[in-house]
Amino acid sequence: MPDSAAHTAPTTSELLASRYVGRTTPLTAVAKPAYLRRRKPGNRLLGGVVRADHPRDHWVKVADGLLDAVTPYATPGFAQYRLPGRTSWAGPESDGLEGFARTFLIAAFRLAGDPANAPATLLERYAEGLAHGTDPGHEHAWPPIADGHQTIVEAASIAIALHETRPLLFDRLDPDVRERVVTWLGGIVGKHAWPCNWVLFKVIVEQFLAGVGGPYDQGEIDRHLADVERWYVGDGWYTDGAGQNYDYYCGWAIHLYTLWWARMSGADATVYKERLRTFLDGYRHFFAPDGAPMHQGRSLTYRMASLAPLWLGTLFDASPIEPGTTRLMAGRTLDHFAAHGAPDERGLLTLGWHRPYLPMTQGYSGPASPYWASKGFLGLLLGPDHPVWSAPATEPRDGDLALALPAPGWLLHRTDGVTRLVNHGSDGNDPDSAKDDPHYTKLGYSTHTAPETGPGGRAENIDNHVTVLLPDGRATRRRRIERIGIADGFAASRYTDGEVVVESASVLDGPWEVRVHRVTAPAGSVVREGGHALASGEPCDVALDGLTASVSATLTSEITGLHGWRTAQAALRQDENAYGPHSATPFLVGTHPGRHAIFVSAVRLDRGSPAQAPDIRVEGDRVSWNDAAGSRVSVTLGREPSYARNRSVGDRVVWTG
């Protein structure tokens, strides 16, 4: 595989002697994992970032490498691909179908984008798989589509692949095989789909069936498209079902499938295109200059699928991003994963992010689930003569950034080449649930860190979380987020857990995120707040200085107590983080006096550049300071929340709840 990397996870003889650092704690020495990176000739370094300006041929070679690597795991007849790894809760038969469907999607984009150079062997392989998968008498026939079953998801990938390759493949199948394919897909009509992006899988399959004379229900298509309309919240954003489910599914599922339905049906796509254009204007900043995507939300093991909205905008002429910039951004993300072990030395995409790491995955993910990365290759549908492959590679806007995204309740914050997401709106819950998922409920995420998702990290919930430890030993958790407000450089929310109420405001100030918390809790409670968890191949360096705690590897994660805190500490863990076997989180601890109390901290995540934390003033529920630009900032929480930033030059920003 071009630009591939071998990644061997280190082994250790014992866990760290202690997970908490107060002064000095001995660390167990371990081997550093080896990352082997082969850069393509011609790539240039721009400020430490590989230019990654890959031509279409490079993407074809990577796609072919992924397809070649899974071939040895095909069952006889190529109906299923039984890849090594943990079985999903749907079972091995479904996992094998998933292997077929998701790799078929990569093959379809590769074939349909340049039909004159379509490899006959690839067409034959998937034609044979279609014939045997839909043959009920074959030993590896696909399971029938059932209510709420994973088969609904995979049917949509097969339908898109068949639609895009129709002249090359579907129309050339033996009539009996075509009839069996239509019959198998037709099993989706009338089946129950979960009330989220799943309804669009039915829309796609039934629209394909409508185009080939198969069974479909127009009422179902219309009803499910209406469901999606109810989830649109503005600014190009959809929630994935009712509630506050904001993550990558908005781009790689909802935008993708609504536009693909229009592509398949011939319907007017103007509204969907306008929404995608608006969405991309903010989404383009979810990537760091080195190509690392934001690590937030579920199903992150799809990795390069994060590129799908970028290519989608170009495919549908609905992008605010220049074609050459799209190519450059996509290439950097492709190289980012290749440099960190995805695909692995076998050429396989594994369950994980960089390294294989099961705790960050969901139970529905099986060994072939990562191959929804195929969506990141839909740019191959843009044929060799498309301007996206020849336009000048204009550098993306990768400088410092402070951007409010009101629809999902987020702030995007970039300094020193690291992009952070400040979360005051997405909790991953529908109205009838109150889950506690570290990929949704944390105060912050970034392109270079992940939340602690191992059993210990999930249980103690230190990183990017404000926890109240009650006198009876119970610890509060931020499950459901209630929004307070969002403005330029400011966002605030609250969570309630029993008798405890934690109101939190984040203000962007240079490299810092200043966090103001108004905590209502019983006297004697302990308040704890963590910064970003940092992970590496070897133990992080820890530095404690008064009310400042920092942990460092290639980056530095730091938290400084500005008001209300008593001590600064660090939590050390092993095998709890998707980014590496050793992780550490700086955190603060304070004692609550009872009733209402104000706690203020400053958090940063960067490459260790020196930075002076703000000098704040607290008057009751009001916190104020002069920011790095010389503006006066004021934040008030409680019954009458407000935020103001009086700039020395320009407009005055004021928000009142």
C-alpha positions as CSV (number, residue, x, y, z in Angstrom):
1,M,0.0,0.0,0.0
2,P,1.3,3.5,-0.8
3,D,1.9,5.7,2.2
4,S,1.2,2.8,4.6
5,A,2.5,2.5,8.1
6,A,3.3,-0.5,10.3
7,H,2.2,-0.1,13.9
8,T,3.1,-2.5,16.6
9,A,1.5,-1.9,20.0
10,P,3.9,-2.2,22.9
11,T,3.4,-4.8,25.6
12,T,4.0,-4.0,29.3
13,S,4.7,-6.2,32.3
14,E,2.6,-4.2,34.7
15,L,0.3,-1.2,35.1
16,L,1.5,2.1,36.3
17,A,2.4,2.1,40.0
18,S,-0.1,4.9,40.5
19,R,-2.7,6.6,38.3
20,Y,-2.7,9.9,40.2
21,V,0.2,12.3,40.4
22,G,0.4,14.7,43.3
23,R,4.2,15.1,43.6
24,T,6.4,12.4,42.2
25,T,5.2,9.0,41.0
26,P,7.5,6.4,39.4
27,L,6.4,5.3,35.9
28,T,6.9,1.9,34.4
29,A,9.2,2.1,31.3
30,V,7.7,0.6,28.1
31,A,8.8,0.4,24.5
32,K,7.6,3.2,22.2
33,P,5.5,1.9,19.3
34,A,7.1,2.1,15.9
35,Y,5.5,4.3,13.3
36,L,6.9,3.7,9.8
37,R,5.9,6.3,7.3
38,R,6.8,6.3,3.6
39,R,6.2,9.6,2.0
40,K,5.5,9.8,-1.6
41,P,8.2,11.5,-3.7
42,G,7.2,15.0,-4.5
43,N,5.4,15.8,-1.2
44,R,6.7,19.0,0.3
45,L,6.8,20.0,3.9
46,L,5.0,23.3,4.6
47,G,5.7,24.3,8.2
48,G,5.9,20.7,9.3
49,V,2.8,19.7,7.3
50,V,3.1,17.2,4.4
51,R,1.6,18.9,1.4
52,A,-0.2,15.6,0.4
53,D,-1.2,16.9,-3.0
54,H,-2.1,13.4,-4.4
55,P,-3.3,12.9,-7.9
56,R,-6.3,10.7,-8.7
57,D,-4.0,7.7,-9.5
58,H,-2.8,7.7,-5.9
59,W,-6.3,7.4,-4.6
60,V,-7.0,4.6,-7.1
61,K,-3.9,2.7,-5.9
62,V,-4.9,3.1,-2.2
63,A,-8.5,1.9,-3.1
64,D,-7.1,-1.1,-5.0
65,G,-4.8,-1.9,-2.1
66,L,-7.7,-1.9,0.3
67,L,-9.7,-4.2,-2.0
68,D,-6.8,-6.5,-2.6
69,A,-6.1,-6.8,1.1
70,V,-9.6,-8.1,1.9
71,T,-9.8,-10.6,-0.9
72,P,-8.1,-13.5,1.0
73,Y,-10.9,-13.2,3.6
74,A,-13.7,-13.7,1.1
75,T,-15.8,-16.8,1.5
76,P,-16.0,-19.2,-1.5
77,G,-18.1,-17.3,-4.1
78,F,-17.2,-13.8,-2.7
79,A,-20.6,-13.3,-1.1
80,Q,-19.1,-12.4,2.3
81,Y,-15.8,-11.1,3.6
82,R,-15.1,-12.6,7.0
83,L,-12.3,-10.3,8.2
84,P,-10.4,-11.0,11.4
85,G,-11.5,-9.2,14.6
86,R,-14.3,-9.0,17.1
87,T,-17.8,-10.1,16.0
88,S,-20.5,-7.5,16.2
89,W,-23.7,-8.1,18.0
90,A,-25.4,-8.8,14.7
91,G,-23.3,-12.0,14.3
92,P,-20.8,-13.4,11.8
93,E,-23.3,-13.8,8.9
94,S,-24.2,-10.1,9.1
95,D,-20.5,-9.1,9.5
96,G,-19.7,-11.0,6.4
97,L,-22.4,-9.2,4.4
98,E,-21.0,-5.9,5.8
99,G,-17.6,-6.9,4.4
100,F,-19.1,-7.3,1.0
101,A,-21.3,-4.2,1.0
102,R,-18.8,-1.7,2.3
103,T,-15.9,-2.9,0.1
104,F,-18.4,-3.0,-2.9
105,L,-18.9,0.7,-2.3
106,I,-15.2,1.4,-2.6
107,A,-15.1,-0.7,-5.8
108,A,-18.1,1.1,-7.2
109,F,-16.6,4.6,-6.8
110,R,-13.4,3.3,-8.3
111,L,-15.2,1.6,-11.3
112,A,-17.8,4.2,-12.1
113,G,-15.5,7.2,-12.0
114,D,-13.4,5.8,-14.8
115,P,-15.3,3.0,-16.6
116,A,-12.9,2.9,-19.5
117,N,-10.3,1.6,-17.1
118,A,-12.5,-0.6,-15.0
119,P,-10.7,-3.8,-14.0
120,A,-12.6,-6.8,-15.3
121,T,-11.4,-8.9,-12.3
122,L,-13.0,-6.4,-9.9
123,L,-16.3,-6.4,-11.8
124,E,-16.3,-10.2,-11.9
125,R,-15.6,-10.6,-8.2
126,Y,-18.5,-8.5,-7.1
127,A,-20.8,-9.9,-9.8
128,E,-20.0,-13.4,-8.4
129,G,-20.7,-12.1,-4.9
130,L,-24.1,-10.7,-5.9
131,A,-25.0,-14.0,-7.5
132,H,-24.1,-16.2,-4.5
133,G,-25.2,-13.7,-1.8
134,T,-28.7,-13.6,-3.1
135,D,-29.0,-17.3,-3.7
136,P,-30.9,-18.8,-0.8
137,G,-29.3,-22.2,-1.5
138,H,-25.7,-21.0,-1.2
139,E,-23.9,-21.7,2.1
140,H,-22.9,-18.1,2.4
141,A,-26.1,-16.4,1.2
142,W,-26.9,-13.1,2.9
143,P,-29.4,-13.0,5.7
144,P,-32.8,-11.6,4.7
145,I,-33.5,-8.0,5.6
146,A,-35.3,-7.8,8.9
147,D,-36.8,-5.1,11.2
148,G,-34.1,-3.0,12.8
149,H,-31.4,-5.3,11.5
150,Q,-27.9,-4.4,10.2
151,T,-29.0,-5.8,6.8
152,I,-30.9,-2.5,6.3
153,V,-27.7,-0.5,6.6
154,E,-25.7,-2.8,4.2
155,A,-28.6,-2.9,1.7
156,A,-28.1,0.9,1.2
157,S,-24.4,0.5,0.4
158,I,-25.2,-2.2,-2.1
159,A,-28.0,-0.1,-3.7
160,I,-25.7,2.9,-4.2
161,A,-22.9,0.7,-5.6
162,L,-25.4,-0.9,-8.0
163,H,-26.8,2.5,-9.1
164,E,-23.4,3.9,-9.8
165,T,-22.1,0.9,-11.7
166,R,-25.4,0.0,-13.3
167,P,-24.1,0.0,-17.0
168,L,-21.0,-1.9,-16.0
169,L,-22.5,-4.5,-13.6
170,F,-26.2,-4.6,-12.8
171,D,-27.5,-4.4,-16.4
172,R,-25.0,-7.1,-17.4
173,L,-26.0,-9.6,-14.7
174,D,-27.8,-12.8,-15.7
175,P,-31.6,-12.0,-15.6
176,D,-32.1,-14.6,-12.8
177,V,-29.4,-12.9,-10.7
178,R,-30.9,-9.5,-11.3
179,E,-34.2,-10.8,-10.2
180,R,-32.7,-12.3,-7.0
181,V,-30.9,-9.0,-6.2
182,V,-34.1,-7.1,-6.6
183,T,-36.0,-9.6,-4.5
184,W,-33.4,-9.5,-1.7
185,L,-33.3,-5.7,-1.7
186,G,-37.1,-5.6,-1.9
187,G,-37.3,-7.2,1.5
188,I,-36.7,-3.8,3.0
189,V,-40.1,-2.5,2.0
190,G,-42.3,-2.3,5.1
191,K,-39.5,-3.1,7.5
192,H,-38.9,-1.0,10.6
193,A,-35.8,1.3,10.6
194,W,-34.5,3.0,13.7
195,P,-35.7,6.7,13.9
196,C,-32.3,8.2,12.9
197,N,-30.2,8.1,9.8
198,W,-31.4,4.6,9.3
199,V,-34.6,5.8,7.7
200,L,-32.5,7.1,4.8
201,F,-31.2,3.6,4.1
202,K,-34.7,2.6,3.3
203,V,-35.1,5.7,1.1
204,I,-32.0,4.9,-0.9
205,V,-32.9,1.2,-1.4
206,E,-36.5,1.8,-2.4
207,Q,-35.5,4.6,-4.7
208,F,-33.0,2.2,-6.5
209,L,-35.8,-0.4,-6.7
210,A,-38.1,2.2,-8.2
211,G,-35.5,2.8,-10.9
212,V,-35.1,-0.9,-11.9
213,G,-38.8,-1.9,-11.7
214,G,-38.6,-3.5,-8.3
215,P,-41.0,-3.3,-5.3
216,Y,-41.1,0.0,-3.4
217,D,-43.4,2.1,-1.4
218,Q,-43.5,5.8,-2.3
219,G,-45.3,6.6,0.9
220,E,-42.4,5.2,2.9
221,I,-39.9,7.2,0.9
222,D,-41.9,10.4,1.4
223,R,-42.5,9.8,5.1
224,H,-38.9,9.1,5.8
225,L,-37.7,12.2,4.0
226,A,-40.2,14.1,6.1
227,D,-38.7,12.6,9.2
228,V,-35.3,14.0,8.2
229,E,-36.8,17.5,7.5
230,R,-37.9,17.6,11.1
231,W,-34.4,17.0,12.2
232,Y,-33.0,20.0,10.4
233,V,-32.0,22.7,12.9
234,G,-30.4,25.3,10.6
235,D,-27.0,26.4,9.5
236,G,-26.6,23.2,7.4
237,W,-26.9,20.9,10.5
238,Y,-29.2,18.0,11.2
239,T,-29.5,16.2,14.5
240,D,-29.4,12.4,13.9
241,G,-32.9,11.7,15.0
242,A,-34.7,13.6,17.8
243,G,-32.7,15.2,20.5
244,Q,-29.1,16.5,20.5
245,N,-27.3,13.9,18.4
246,Y,-24.6,16.0,16.6
247,D,-21.6,14.3,15.1
248,Y,-20.1,13.1,11.8
249,Y,-23.4,11.3,10.9
250,C,-24.7,14.7,9.8
251,G,-22.2,14.8,7.0
252,W,-21.4,11.2,6.0
253,A,-25.0,10.0,6.4
254,I,-27.7,12.6,6.3
255,H,-26.2,15.0,3.8
256,L,-24.8,12.1,1.7
257,Y,-28.1,10.1,1.5
258,T,-30.4,13.0,0.9
259,L,-28.3,14.2,-2.0
260,W,-27.9,10.7,-3.3
261,W,-31.7,10.2,-3.2
262,A,-32.0,13.3,-5.4
263,R,-29.3,11.9,-7.7
264,M,-31.1,8.6,-8.0
265,S,-34.6,10.0,-8.3
266,G,-33.9,13.1,-10.4
267,A,-35.6,15.3,-7.8
268,D,-34.7,19.0,-7.4
269,A,-31.7,19.0,-5.1
270,T,-31.4,22.8,-4.6
271,V,-32.4,22.8,-0.9
272,Y,-30.1,19.9,0.0
273,K,-27.2,21.5,-1.9
274,E,-27.7,24.9,-0.2
275,R,-27.7,23.1,3.2
276,L,-24.5,21.2,2.4
277,R,-22.7,24.4,1.2
278,T,-23.6,26.1,4.5
279,F,-22.6,23.0,6.5
280,L,-19.2,22.8,4.8
281,D,-18.4,26.4,5.6
282,G,-18.0,25.4,9.2
283,Y,-17.2,21.7,8.7
284,R,-14.0,22.5,6.7
285,H,-12.4,23.6,10.0
286,F,-12.9,20.1,11.7
287,F,-9.5,19.2,10.3
288,A,-6.2,20.2,11.7
289,P,-3.5,21.5,9.2
290,D,-1.8,18.1,9.4
291,G,-5.0,16.4,8.3
292,A,-6.1,15.0,11.6
293,P,-9.9,15.0,11.9
294,M,-11.9,16.0,15.0
295,H,-12.3,13.0,17.4
296,Q,-15.9,13.3,18.5
297,G,-19.1,11.3,18.2
298,R,-19.7,7.6,17.6
299,S,-18.5,5.2,14.8
300,L,-15.1,7.0,14.6
301,T,-13.6,3.8,13.4
302,Y,-14.9,4.8,9.9
303,R,-11.9,7.2,9.9
304,M,-11.6,8.5,6.3
305,A,-15.4,8.6,6.0
306,S,-15.0,12.1,7.6
307,L,-13.9,13.2,4.1
308,A,-17.2,12.3,2.5
309,P,-18.8,15.7,2.9
310,L,-15.8,17.4,1.3
311,W,-16.0,15.2,-1.8
312,L,-19.8,15.4,-1.8
313,G,-19.7,19.2,-2.0
314,T,-17.5,19.0,-5.1
315,L,-19.6,16.1,-6.7
316,F,-22.8,18.1,-6.3
317,D,-21.3,21.6,-7.1
318,A,-22.3,22.6,-3.5
319,S,-19.0,23.5,-1.9
320,P,-17.5,26.8,-0.7
321,I,-14.1,25.1,-0.9
322,E,-11.9,25.4,-4.0
323,P,-11.5,22.1,-5.8
324,G,-7.7,22.0,-5.3
325,T,-8.1,22.8,-1.6
326,T,-10.6,19.9,-1.3
327,R,-8.0,17.6,-2.9
328,L,-5.3,18.8,-0.6
329,M,-7.4,18.5,2.5
330,A,-8.5,15.0,1.7
331,G,-4.9,13.9,0.9
332,R,-3.7,15.1,4.2
333,T,-6.3,13.2,6.1
334,L,-5.5,10.1,4.1
335,D,-1.8,10.5,4.9
336,H,-2.6,11.2,8.5
337,F,-4.1,7.8,9.0
338,A,-1.5,6.0,6.9
339,A,1.2,7.5,9.1
340,H,-0.5,6.2,12.2
341,G,-1.2,2.6,11.2
342,A,-4.4,2.7,9.2
343,P,-4.4,0.5,7.2
344,D,-2.2,-1.8,9.2
345,E,0.8,-3.9,7.9
346,R,-1.7,-6.4,6.4
347,G,-3.4,-3.6,4.5
348,L,-6.6,-3.9,6.7
349,L,-8.6,-1.3,8.4
350,T,-9.1,-2.4,12.0
351,L,-11.5,-1.5,14.8
352,G,-9.9,1.6,16.3
353,W,-8.6,5.0,15.3
354,H,-4.8,5.0,14.9
355,R,-4.1,1.7,16.5
356,P,-6.6,-1.1,17.0
357,Y,-8.6,-0.1,20.1
358,L,-11.9,-1.7,20.9
359,P,-13.0,0.4,23.9
360,M,-13.7,3.4,21.5
361,T,-16.0,1.3,19.3
362,Q,-19.7,0.4,19.6
363,G,-21.2,-3.1,19.9
364,Y,-22.7,-2.8,16.4
365,S,-19.2,-2.5,14.9
366,G,-17.8,-5.8,13.5
367,P,-14.5,-6.5,11.7
368,A,-15.6,-5.0,8.4
369,S,-17.3,-1.9,9.9
370,P,-14.3,0.3,9.4
371,Y,-14.8,-0.1,5.6
372,W,-17.4,2.6,5.7
373,A,-14.2,4.5,5.2
374,S,-15.3,3.8,1.6
375,K,-17.3,7.0,1.8
376,G,-14.0,8.9,2.0
377,F,-13.2,7.6,-1.5
378,L,-16.4,8.9,-3.2
379,G,-14.1,11.5,-4.8
380,L,-13.1,8.7,-7.2
381,L,-16.5,9.2,-8.9
382,L,-15.0,12.5,-10.1
383,G,-13.4,11.2,-13.2
384,P,-9.8,11.8,-14.3
385,D,-10.7,14.9,-16.2
386,H,-12.6,16.6,-13.3
387,P,-11.1,19.9,-12.2
388,V,-10.7,18.6,-8.6
389,W,-7.7,16.6,-9.9
390,S,-6.1,19.4,-11.9
391,A,-7.0,22.7,-10.1
392,P,-4.2,24.5,-8.2
393,A,-3.7,23.2,-4.7
394,T,-4.7,26.3,-2.8
395,E,-3.8,26.1,0.9
396,P,-6.8,25.8,3.2
397,R,-7.4,28.5,5.8
398,D,-5.4,26.8,8.6
399,G,-4.4,29.7,10.8
400,D,-5.8,30.5,14.2
401,L,-9.5,30.1,14.5
402,A,-12.4,31.0,16.8
403,L,-15.7,30.0,15.3
404,A,-19.2,29.6,16.8
405,L,-21.5,26.9,15.4
406,P,-24.9,27.8,17.1
407,A,-26.8,24.8,15.6
408,P,-24.9,22.0,17.4
409,G,-23.9,24.3,20.3
410,W,-20.2,24.2,19.5
411,L,-17.2,26.5,19.4
412,L,-14.2,25.6,17.1
413,H,-10.9,26.9,18.4
414,R,-7.6,26.5,16.6
415,T,-4.1,27.6,17.7
416,D,-0.7,26.1,17.2
417,G,-2.0,23.7,14.6
418,V,-4.4,22.0,16.9
419,T,-8.2,22.3,16.5
420,R,-10.4,22.0,19.6
421,L,-14.2,21.6,19.8
422,V,-15.9,23.2,22.8
423,N,-19.1,21.3,23.4
424,H,-22.2,23.0,24.9
425,G,-24.8,21.4,22.7
426,S,-24.3,17.7,21.7
427,D,-25.0,15.0,24.3
428,G,-25.9,12.1,22.0
429,N,-29.3,11.7,23.5
430,D,-32.8,11.6,22.3
431,P,-35.6,13.1,24.5
432,D,-36.3,9.8,26.2
433,S,-32.8,8.9,27.1
434,A,-29.9,10.1,29.3
435,K,-26.9,8.1,28.2
436,D,-23.4,8.9,29.3
437,D,-21.2,8.6,26.2
438,P,-17.7,10.1,26.5
439,H,-17.7,10.7,22.8
440,Y,-20.6,13.2,23.3
441,T,-20.9,14.6,26.8
442,K,-17.4,16.0,27.4
443,L,-16.8,19.7,27.5
444,G,-14.1,19.5,24.8
445,Y,-12.7,17.4,22.0
446,S,-9.8,17.9,19.6
447,T,-8.1,16.7,16.5
448,H,-5.1,15.4,18.5
449,T,-6.7,13.8,21.6
450,A,-9.4,11.4,22.5
451,P,-11.5,11.0,25.6
452,E,-10.5,8.2,28.0
453,T,-12.8,5.3,26.9
454,G,-11.3,2.3,28.8
455,P,-13.3,1.0,31.8
456,G,-11.3,3.1,34.3
457,G,-11.5,6.3,32.4
458,R,-15.2,5.9,31.7
459,A,-16.0,5.2,35.3
460,E,-14.0,8.1,36.9
461,N,-14.8,10.5,34.1
462,I,-12.0,13.0,34.7
463,D,-11.0,14.4,31.4
464,N,-13.0,17.4,30.1
465,H,-15.6,17.0,32.7
466,V,-16.7,18.9,35.9
467,T,-17.7,16.3,38.5
468,V,-19.1,16.9,42.0
469,L,-18.2,14.2,44.5
470,L,-20.9,14.3,47.1
471,P,-20.4,13.6,50.8
472,D,-22.2,10.3,50.4
473,G,-19.6,9.2,47.8
474,R,-21.8,9.6,44.7
475,A,-20.2,11.3,41.7
476,T,-22.3,13.4,39.3
477,R,-22.2,13.0,35.5
478,R,-23.0,15.3,32.6
479,R,-25.5,13.3,30.7
480,R,-28.1,15.7,29.3
481,I,-26.9,19.1,28.2
482,E,-29.2,22.1,28.7
483,R,-28.1,25.0,26.6
484,I,-27.7,28.5,28.1
485,G,-26.3,30.5,25.2
486,I,-23.8,30.8,22.4
487,A,-22.1,33.9,20.9
488,D,-18.9,34.9,19.3
489,G,-16.2,33.2,21.4
490,F,-18.6,32.1,24.1
491,A,-20.9,29.2,24.8
492,A,-22.6,28.1,28.0
493,S,-24.7,25.2,29.2
494,R,-25.8,23.4,32.4
495,Y,-26.4,19.9,33.6
496,T,-28.4,18.6,36.5
497,D,-27.7,15.4,38.5
498,G,-30.0,15.0,41.5
499,E,-29.5,18.0,43.8
500,V,-26.4,19.2,42.0
501,V,-26.5,21.8,39.2
502,V,-23.4,22.6,37.2
503,E,-23.6,25.7,35.0
504,S,-20.5,26.1,32.7
505,A,-19.4,28.8,30.4
506,S,-16.5,28.7,28.0
507,V,-14.8,31.8,26.6
508,L,-12.0,31.6,24.0
509,D,-9.1,33.8,24.8
510,G,-5.9,33.4,22.7
511,P,-4.7,29.8,23.3
512,W,-6.9,29.5,26.3
513,E,-10.4,28.3,26.9
514,V,-11.5,30.0,30.1
515,R,-14.1,27.9,31.9
516,V,-16.4,29.5,34.4
517,H,-18.5,27.2,36.5
518,R,-21.3,28.0,38.9
519,V,-21.9,24.9,41.0
520,T,-24.9,24.3,43.3
521,A,-24.1,21.5,45.7
522,P,-24.1,20.5,49.4
523,A,-21.4,21.8,51.7
524,G,-18.5,19.4,51.9
525,S,-18.8,18.2,48.3
526,V,-15.6,18.0,46.3
527,V,-15.5,19.6,42.8
528,R,-13.1,18.2,40.2
529,E,-12.4,19.4,36.6
530,G,-10.1,17.9,34.0
531,G,-8.5,19.1,30.9
532,H,-7.8,17.2,27.7
533,A,-6.5,13.6,28.1
534,L,-3.2,13.2,26.3
535,A,-2.0,9.9,25.0
536,S,1.3,8.6,23.6
537,G,3.4,5.5,23.0
538,E,5.3,6.1,26.2
539,P,4.4,7.7,29.5
540,C,3.7,11.4,29.4
541,D,5.8,14.0,31.3
542,V,3.9,15.5,34.2
543,A,4.5,19.0,35.7
544,L,2.7,20.4,38.7
545,D,3.2,24.0,39.8
546,G,0.8,25.4,42.4
547,L,-2.6,25.4,40.8
548,T,-1.3,24.4,37.3
549,A,-1.1,20.9,36.1
550,S,0.3,19.9,32.7
551,V,1.0,16.7,30.9
552,S,3.2,16.6,27.8
553,A,4.2,14.3,24.9
554,T,4.2,15.6,21.4
555,L,1.6,18.2,22.7
556,T,1.0,19.7,26.1
557,S,-2.4,19.6,27.9
558,E,-2.6,22.1,30.7
559,I,-5.2,23.3,33.2
560,T,-4.8,26.2,35.6
561,G,-7.0,27.0,38.6
562,L,-8.0,30.7,38.6
563,H,-10.6,30.7,41.4
564,G,-12.1,28.2,43.8
565,W,-9.6,25.4,43.4
566,R,-7.4,23.8,46.1
567,T,-5.0,21.5,44.3
568,A,-3.8,20.5,40.8
569,Q,-3.1,16.9,40.0
570,A,-2.7,14.5,37.1
571,A,-4.4,11.1,36.4
572,L,-2.2,8.5,34.7
573,R,-3.7,5.5,32.8
574,Q,-2.7,2.7,30.6
575,D,-4.6,1.1,27.7
576,E,-7.5,3.6,28.2
577,N,-7.1,5.8,25.1
578,A,-7.5,5.4,21.4
579,Y,-4.4,7.5,20.7
580,G,-1.8,5.5,22.5
581,P,-1.2,3.0,25.4
582,H,-0.2,5.6,27.9
583,S,-2.4,8.6,28.7
584,A,-2.6,11.3,31.3
585,T,-5.1,14.0,32.2
586,P,-4.3,17.2,34.3
587,F,-7.1,18.1,36.7
588,L,-8.1,20.4,39.5
589,V,-9.8,19.7,42.9
590,G,-11.7,22.1,45.1
591,T,-14.0,22.0,48.1
592,H,-17.5,23.2,47.8
593,P,-18.8,25.6,50.6
594,G,-22.4,24.8,50.0
595,R,-25.3,26.5,48.1
596,H,-23.7,28.2,45.1
597,A,-20.0,28.6,44.4
598,I,-17.9,29.9,41.5
599,F,-14.9,27.9,40.1
600,V,-12.8,29.3,37.2
601,S,-10.1,27.5,35.2
602,A,-8.1,28.0,32.1
603,V,-7.5,25.1,29.8
604,R,-5.2,24.8,26.8
605,L,-3.9,22.1,24.4
606,D,-1.0,23.0,22.1
607,R,2.6,22.3,21.3
608,G,3.8,23.7,24.6
609,S,4.2,27.3,23.7
610,P,4.5,29.5,26.8
611,A,1.2,31.3,27.6
612,Q,0.2,33.4,30.6
613,A,-3.3,32.5,32.0
614,P,-5.7,35.4,32.4
615,D,-5.9,37.4,35.6
616,I,-9.6,37.3,36.6
617,R,-11.8,39.1,39.0
618,V,-14.8,37.4,40.7
619,E,-17.7,39.5,42.1
620,G,-20.6,37.3,43.2
621,D,-21.7,35.4,40.1
622,R,-19.8,37.7,37.8
623,V,-16.3,36.9,36.4
624,S,-14.3,39.4,34.4
625,W,-10.9,39.9,33.0
626,N,-8.9,41.5,30.1
627,D,-8.4,39.1,27.3
628,A,-5.2,38.6,25.2
629,A,-6.5,41.1,22.7
630,G,-7.1,43.8,25.3
631,S,-10.8,43.5,25.4
632,R,-12.8,43.5,28.7
633,V,-14.7,40.2,29.1
634,S,-17.5,39.6,31.5
635,V,-19.4,36.4,32.2
636,T,-22.3,36.0,34.6
637,L,-24.1,32.7,35.4
638,G,-27.1,32.0,37.6
639,R,-30.6,33.4,37.3
640,E,-29.7,36.1,34.8
641,P,-26.8,34.7,32.7
642,S,-24.9,37.2,30.4
643,Y,-21.7,37.6,28.5
644,A,-20.0,40.7,27.1
645,R,-16.8,41.4,25.4
646,N,-15.9,45.1,24.9
647,R,-13.4,45.1,22.1
648,S,-10.8,47.8,21.8
649,V,-11.4,47.8,18.1
650,G,-14.6,46.8,16.3
651,D,-18.0,45.8,17.5
652,R,-19.1,45.1,21.1
653,V,-20.3,41.5,21.6
654,V,-23.2,41.2,24.1
655,W,-25.3,38.2,24.9
656,T,-28.1,38.0,27.5
657,G,-30.0,34.9,28.4
